[in-house]
Amino acid sequence: MPKPTLQQRLVDALIATGRGTVVPSRSRKYVTLKRPDGSFFYVGPAGALRFGKTVTGSVAAPEDFKRRLLEETNP
């Protein structure tokens, strides 16, 4: 069985920790997850994690946030 991509691991971690739910998106580049506060997470194909109201208005999540998120779900 192939190892899941970083993108899939991040999406799974965001869902497992209750930080987002996958929603349909017009973007073909990013997987979009809706946050409980109404904004969105955007996860790119190489594992880029962004958050904000729109893709163009989003900002990159800090690397330590990504690392802690992955450690929480895959100790």
PyMOL commands that set and color helices and strands:
alter all, ss='L'
color gray80, all
select helices_A, chain A and resi 6-16+63-73
alter helices_A, ss='H'
color red, helices_A
select strands_A, chain A and resi 21-22+31-34+40-43+49-52+59-60
alter strands_A, ss='S'
color yellow, strands_A
deselect
rebuild
show_as cartoon
